[in-house]
Amino acid sequence: MTVDGRVSRLNRGTTAEEVAALLRETIMDGRLKPGEQLREEGLSAQFDVSRRTIRDALGILARERIVRHYRHKGSRVVLFTEEDIRDLYRVRKTLEGSAAARAATLTDAELRPLSDAFDQLAQATDSGRAQEIVQRDLEFHRAVVGLIGSARVDDFFAGIAVEMRFALSILETTYRESAHRPAEALDEHRAICQAFLHRNATEAARLVEEHANSNEHLLLEVVASTDITALTP
């Protein structure tokens, strides 16, 4: 596996975190595909760093659940299963539903981060840059979860944020939503934002559920159409 001819060699002092960051972005932008093998020896030679550095970098990405070690197949970019998607979106719907339940009592100050996150998503949509849109989409949903008002919940969401970003990146790579229906996608987020700003808990709960269900359904379609036989022992 070669990451990309456009990626130059790294410095010998490069840390595992730096290698992980580079590989993470290569996964997110689709240059490394779900199921693609990540060979320590090849990456070490390409980036001119030790195999230990590569191994540690892959360990970081494995903890973020975007790299997985498959028995007899080695480390690969994760291939989501149906169970993965259902579990990830079960968590997201639970958290965003809890945020919606607080909508009626939220203050202007508490709602400001959500409004700001929507504005940044709108700017990214105008730019047409797919990965920026994906990142701002994730930040919008992070802001929704932030309305729960719990530092522990925020930390928990941060723990699944990379995995969720990867899921959103797969949707973007597969369906090209930012190119084919940018206005419609932004309108869905605008409606969620407005429901919170109007302190309408019922509407906020309905909209976050519908939006999550729609994304979950599309991702399940991707999983169903993916050939995983290469990873079967």
Secondary structure, 3 states (H helix, E strand, C coil): CCCCCCCCCCCCCCCHHHHHHHHHHHHHCCCCCCCCECCHHHHHHHHCCCHHHHHHHHHHHHHCCCEEEECCCEEEECCCCHHHHHHHHHHHHHHHHHHHHCHHHCCHHHHHHHHHHHHHHHHHHHHCCHHHHHHHHHHHHHHHHHCCCCHHHHHHHHHHHHHHHHHHHHHHHHHCHHHHCHHHHHHHHHHHHHHHHCCCHHHHHHHHHHHHHHHHHHHHHHHHHCCCHHHCC
